[in-house]
């Protein structure tokens, strides 16, 4: 690939590939090539085809081409050169003395409604309609652009997902997680949190679920959470007394806050949080670890509640792979 400093260094026959990052002037280059072709080949406006991806990009490209044609006409006709515009300066050098250049630009501006600037699906639809007999397609052939297809797919997915997951605790957990990210099919496609930005990446690859039975796994998580809740309601005073007297270093400093977080978590039936803050400090793996004790500290008495917390922490770690 050769680095090109000016549009006039491009030679558009038989084929040119322009590849660049966002904001580096691709549209500027396309517009310049469009104007060059009109003047160099003495073409009518309808003989040059420009195709881009979205309706927004198409509208912008049409506007930019028309503005450039007017600038070019002003430059050649009135010998007015915009300071710092190297394209127009080179254009004047190349075409100021070419017969018919000014008339060609005037004709292009006058007939600009005939310009062939389309989205990809718009051009395909036009070609199929104009060549319906040859292509064997209906005369009223209409292509659904990708955004319409994906919108319908998102709406279908949303309905099925809500219906299939509304009858079980695990399903309602999944629904709560989805709603915590996006609130509607439109947001699923269009928001930064949705899949729209991912679908625009050419390197994005769809993959299946990491777990074979995600709802089954979620049910294990919820069952363990319910065991935690039952044990806490039954033995709260005993558990709190163990923790107030335990010899784990610095444990009592944040105990009241941890208790509040735990109770808020266990009483929340909407699954707004996956786990209470500092879940690890409630587990037997942490409390029974002698390296966490004060010097000469006594081991923490065992209780089933700490085991449920340990199991829940392990389950929630697997669930986060979903």
C-alpha positions as a printed NumPy array, in Angstrom:
array([[  0.   ,   0.   ,   0.   ],
       [  1.254,   3.422,  -0.917],
       [  0.69 ,   6.413,   1.351],
       [ -1.113,   9.118,  -0.583],
       [ -0.86 ,  12.775,   0.319],
       [ -3.37 ,  14.135,  -2.154],
       [ -6.518,  12.903,  -3.82 ],
       [ -4.983,  13.532,  -7.217],
       [ -2.316,  10.904,  -6.548],
       [ -5.046,   8.244,  -6.721],
       [ -5.546,   6.494, -10.039],
       [ -9.111,   5.124, -10.   ],
       [ -8.668,   2.651, -12.843],
       [ -9.138,  -0.211, -12.752],
       [ -9.616,  -0.333,  -8.969],
       [ -8.575,   1.561,  -5.846],
       [ -8.838,   0.463,  -2.218],
       [ -8.92 ,   3.259,   0.342],
       [ -8.562,   1.927,   3.895],
       [ -8.28 ,   4.205,   6.908],
       [ -9.392,   4.654,  10.496],
       [-12.322,   6.806,  11.616],
       [-11.831,  10.542,  11.22 ],
       [ -8.921,  10.295,   8.79 ],
       [-10.737,  11.68 ,   5.738],
       [-12.331,   8.76 ,   3.883],
       [-15.439,  10.782,   2.997],
       [-13.285,  13.736,   1.957],
       [-11.353,  11.431,  -0.369],
       [-14.477,   9.843,  -1.862],
       [-15.982,  13.269,  -2.541],
       [-12.773,  14.396,  -4.221],
       [-12.64 ,  11.3  ,  -6.443],
       [-16.299,  11.85 ,  -7.367],
       [-15.585,  15.411,  -8.572],
       [-12.426,  14.313, -10.383],
       [-14.295,  11.618, -12.311],
       [-16.931,  14.078, -13.47 ],
       [-14.28 ,  16.432, -14.826],
       [-11.63 ,  13.999, -16.053],
       [-14.036,  11.63 , -17.811],
       [-16.553,  14.337, -18.757],
       [-19.349,  12.328, -17.119],
       [-22.895,  13.276, -16.198],
       [-23.822,  13.243, -12.511],
       [-25.886,  10.078, -12.947],
       [-22.951,   8.113, -14.361],
       [-20.951,   8.007, -11.123],
       [-22.075,   5.604,  -8.408],
       [-21.211,   6.07 ,  -4.741],
       [-22.337,   3.436,  -2.216],
       [-22.03 ,   3.584,   1.553],
       [-23.45 ,   1.761,   4.577],
       [-26.171,   3.706,   6.377],
       [-28.874,   6.23 ,   5.487],
       [-27.176,   8.794,   7.688],
       [-23.856,   8.292,   5.926],
       [-25.606,   8.485,   2.536],
       [-27.271,  11.799,   3.379],
       [-23.978,  13.22 ,   4.593],
       [-22.141,  12.032,   1.482],
       [-24.726,  13.589,  -0.859],
       [-24.486,  16.886,   1.01 ],
       [-20.701,  16.853,   0.951],
       [-20.597,  16.096,  -2.794],
       [-22.994,  18.943,  -3.604],
       [-21.005,  21.386,  -1.466],
       [-17.795,  20.292,  -3.178],
       [-19.282,  20.739,  -6.62 ],
       [-20.293,  24.301,  -5.726],
       [-16.828,  25.027,  -4.333],
       [-15.252,  23.618,  -7.487],
       [-17.505,  25.723,  -9.725],
       [-16.712,  28.864,  -7.751],
       [-13.005,  28.106,  -7.983],
       [-12.958,  27.507, -11.758],
       [-15.556,  30.092, -12.769],
       [-14.586,  33.021, -10.552],
       [-10.951,  32.09 ,  -9.919],
       [-11.631,  32.225,  -6.176],
       [ -9.345,  29.94 ,  -4.229],
       [ -9.987,  29.004,  -0.623],
       [ -6.856,  29.431,   1.411],
       [ -5.533,  26.162,   2.77 ],
       [ -7.679,  23.961,   0.503],
       [ -5.072,  21.956,  -1.393],
       [ -7.713,  19.996,  -3.307],
       [ -9.284,  23.089,  -4.872],
       [ -5.84 ,  24.526,  -5.61 ],
       [ -4.858,  21.368,  -7.481],
       [ -8.277,  21.268,  -9.154],
       [ -7.73 ,  24.763, -10.526],
       [ -4.285,  23.82 , -11.81 ],
       [ -5.648,  20.716, -13.555],
       [ -8.94 ,  21.945, -15.004],
       [ -8.936,  25.738, -15.195],
       [ -8.162,  25.61 , -18.909],
       [-10.049,  22.43 , -19.768],
       [-12.892,  23.096, -22.214],
       [-16.31 ,  22.249, -20.846],
       [-15.195,  21.835, -17.195],
       [-17.302,  24.732, -15.939],
       [-20.352,  23.623, -17.922],
       [-19.903,  20.101, -16.648],
       [-19.988,  21.332, -13.032],
       [-23.024,  23.537, -13.679],
       [-24.834,  20.608, -15.265],
       [-23.935,  18.335, -12.349],
       [-25.282,  20.829,  -9.811],
       [-28.452,  21.461, -11.851],
       [-29.12 ,  17.726, -12.217],
       [-27.958,  16.73 ,  -8.757],
       [-31.253,  14.939,  -8.077],
       [-30.016,  12.336, -10.574],
       [-26.919,  11.594,  -8.496],
       [-26.387,   7.923,  -7.708],
       [-25.552,   7.923,  -3.991],
       [-27.086,   4.967,  -2.167],
       [-26.874,   2.709,   0.82 ],
       [-25.844,  -0.822,  -0.134],
       [-29.359,  -2.213,   0.305],
       [-30.836,   0.826,  -1.468],
       [-28.678,   0.252,  -4.538],
       [-29.459,  -3.475,  -4.554],
       [-33.189,  -2.742,  -4.41 ],
       [-32.885,  -0.234,  -7.255],
       [-30.96 ,  -2.731,  -9.387],
       [-33.503,  -5.502,  -8.745],
       [-36.445,  -3.233,  -9.566],
       [-34.867,  -1.928, -12.79 ],
       [-33.797,  -5.407, -13.904],
       [-36.761,  -7.353, -12.501],
       [-37.34 ,  -9.395, -15.675],
       [-33.687, -10.33 , -16.018],
       [-33.346, -11.151, -12.304],
       [-36.681, -12.958, -12.1  ],
       [-37.798, -10.904,  -9.097],
       [-41.121,  -9.105,  -8.394],
       [-41.397,  -5.574,  -9.771],
       [-42.238,  -4.322,  -6.271],
       [-39.223,  -6.056,  -4.745],
       [-38.251,  -4.484,  -1.417],
       [-35.139,  -5.308,   0.568],
       [-35.263,  -5.117,   4.317],
       [-32.178,  -3.283,   5.539],
       [-30.245,  -5.006,   8.286],
       [-31.55 ,  -2.635,  10.957],
       [-35.165,  -3.702,  10.262],
       [-34.263,  -7.386,  10.334],
       [-32.287,  -7.106,  13.565],
       [-35.035,  -4.98 ,  15.127],
       [-37.609,  -7.701,  14.407],
       [-35.211, -10.371,  15.68 ],
       [-34.646,  -8.412,  18.904],
       [-38.397,  -8.007,  19.446],
       [-38.995, -11.73 ,  18.813],
       [-36.179, -12.675,  21.199],
       [-37.556, -10.319,  23.871],
       [-41.055, -11.841,  23.733],
       [-39.791, -15.434,  23.813],
       [-37.264, -14.708,  26.559],
       [-39.845, -13.05 ,  28.82 ],
       [-42.403, -15.803,  28.232],
       [-40.032, -18.714,  28.81 ],
       [-38.459, -17.243,  31.945],
       [-41.485, -15.864,  33.77 ],
       [-42.516, -19.097,  35.505],
       [-39.434, -20.003,  37.598],
       [-37.11 , -18.354,  40.092],
       [-34.113, -18.996,  37.829],
       [-35.949, -17.496,  34.862],
       [-36.982, -14.426,  36.82 ],
       [-33.341, -14.063,  37.874],
       [-32.341, -14.01 ,  34.195],
       [-35.061, -11.451,  33.442],
       [-33.845,  -9.205,  36.258],
       [-30.288,  -9.38 ,  34.912],
       [-31.44 ,  -8.477,  31.401],
       [-33.518,  -5.541,  32.67 ],
       [-30.591,  -4.285,  34.725],
       [-28.661,  -3.903,  31.461],
       [-31.341,  -2.835,  28.951],
       [-35.034,  -1.992,  29.345],
       [-36.42 ,  -2.761,  25.884],
       [-35.657,  -4.482,  22.551],
       [-34.631,  -1.095,  21.171],
       [-32.05 ,  -0.633,  23.907],
       [-30.861,  -4.196,  23.348],
       [-29.81 ,  -3.165,  19.842],
       [-29.051,   0.515,  20.111],
       [-27.541,   1.339,  23.496],
       [-23.886,   1.096,  24.414],
       [-24.822,  -1.685,  26.817],
       [-26.624,  -3.642,  24.078],
       [-25.37 ,  -5.781,  21.237],
       [-25.521,  -3.107,  18.52 ],
       [-21.919,  -1.905,  19.   ],
       [-20.737,  -5.548,  19.024],
       [-22.562,  -6.405,  15.807],
       [-20.777,  -3.563,  14.023],
       [-17.374,  -5.151,  14.708],
       [-16.226,  -7.302,  11.832],
       [-14.188,  -9.46 ,  14.189],
       [-17.177, -10.239,  16.471],
       [-18.012, -13.954,  16.554],
       [-21.19 , -15.387,  18.067],
       [-20.613, -18.133,  20.608],
       [-22.941, -20.466,  22.499],
       [-23.549, -20.582,  26.227],
       [-20.517, -21.431,  28.353],
       [-22.707, -23.686,  30.524],
       [-24.842, -26.499,  29.132],
       [-27.76 , -25.729,  31.458],
       [-27.623, -22.08 ,  32.595],
       [-31.111, -22.111,  34.128],
       [-30.274, -25.273,  36.06 ],
       [-27.131, -23.632,  37.356],
       [-29.072, -20.533,  38.345],
       [-31.556, -22.679,  40.223],
       [-28.67 , -24.065,  42.295],
       [-27.614, -20.504,  43.072],
       [-31.137, -19.548,  44.133],
       [-31.616, -22.718,  46.221],
       [-28.372, -22.026,  48.087],
       [-29.456, -18.41 ,  48.607],
       [-32.714, -19.664,  50.116],
       [-30.743, -21.962,  52.448],
       [-28.655, -18.975,  53.522],
       [-31.832, -16.989,  54.148],
       [-33.468, -19.75 ,  56.202],
       [-30.346, -20.305,  58.304],
       [-29.975, -16.573,  58.92 ],
       [-33.594, -16.148,  59.982],
       [-33.317, -19.177,  62.286],
       [-29.855, -18.603,  63.784],
       [-29.117, -14.898,  63.319],
       [-28.453, -14.208,  67.012],
       [-26.137, -17.185,  67.322],
       [-24.199, -16.304,  64.148],
       [-23.83 , -12.634,  65.158],
       [-22.659, -13.621,  68.638],
       [-19.985, -15.911,  67.112],
       [-18.729, -13.087,  64.906],
       [-18.737, -10.473,  67.673],
       [-16.531, -12.719,  69.807],
       [-14.331, -14.154,  67.037],
       [-10.593, -13.53 ,  66.93 ],
       [-10.378, -12.833,  63.18 ],
       [ -8.23 ,  -9.739,  62.695],
       [-10.184,  -6.463,  62.357],
       [-13.433,  -8.369,  61.829],
       [-15.684,  -6.413,  64.194],
       [-14.712,  -3.084,  62.622],
       [-17.145,  -3.495,  59.68 ],
       [-19.482,  -6.115,  61.146],
       [-22.588,  -3.899,  61.439],
       [-22.242,  -2.723,  57.854],
       [-21.784,  -6.303,  56.617],
       [-24.887,  -7.411,  58.523],
       [-26.96 ,  -4.637,  56.909],
       [-25.652,  -5.532,  53.441],
       [-26.397,  -9.224,  54.012],
       [-29.953,  -8.612,  55.227],
       [-30.706,  -6.255,  52.331],
       [-29.453,  -8.899,  49.936],
       [-31.444, -11.761,  51.475],
       [-34.669,  -9.718,  51.583],
       [-34.442,  -8.566,  47.946],
       [-36.75 , -10.721,  45.821],
       [-35.926,  -8.873,  42.587],
       [-32.361, -10.254,  42.355],
       [-30.985,  -6.754,  41.829],
       [-27.631,  -7.831,  43.31 ],
       [-25.776, -11.073,  42.645],
       [-24.182, -11.158,  46.073],
       [-23.826,  -9.069,  49.235],
       [-20.774,  -6.894,  49.499],
       [-17.846,  -8.737,  51.121],
       [-19.481, -12.144,  50.671],
       [-16.077, -13.722,  51.202],
       [-15.961, -12.522,  54.837],
       [-19.009, -14.696,  55.62 ],
       [-17.53 , -17.935,  54.264],
       [-16.007, -20.795,  56.207],
       [-12.989, -20.592,  53.899],
       [-12.206, -17.163,  55.346],
       [-13.427, -17.528,  58.928],
       [-11.823, -20.944,  59.553],
       [ -8.501, -19.953,  58.016],
       [ -6.109, -19.727,  60.963],
       [ -3.849, -17.311,  59.087],
       [ -6.624, -14.691,  59.426],
       [ -6.648, -14.923,  63.242],
       [ -5.038, -12.557,  65.703],
       [ -1.873, -13.765,  67.389],
       [ -2.84 , -16.62 ,  69.696],
       [ -6.471, -16.205,  68.562],
       [ -9.022, -18.975,  69.035],
       [-10.511, -20.777,  66.007],
       [-13.947, -19.581,  64.967],
       [-16.742, -21.981,  66.053],
       [-18.298, -23.788,  63.133],
       [-21.818, -23.042,  61.905],
       [-23.828, -24.256,  58.907],
       [-24.504, -20.668,  57.814],
       [-20.834, -20.105,  56.96 ],
       [-20.878, -23.259,  54.824],
       [-23.919, -22.031,  52.881],
       [-22.104, -18.755,  52.252],
       [-19.061, -20.655,  50.986],
       [-21.201, -22.723,  48.599],
       [-23.044, -19.617,  47.383],
       [-19.769, -17.805,  46.677],
       [-18.573, -20.759,  44.591],
       [-21.873, -20.953,  42.692],
       [-21.968, -17.228,  41.956],
       [-18.441, -17.438,  40.551],
       [-19.666, -19.994,  37.994],
       [-22.799, -18.023,  37.236],
       [-20.753, -14.987,  36.202],
       [-19.508, -17.017,  33.225],
       [-23.004, -16.927,  31.688]])
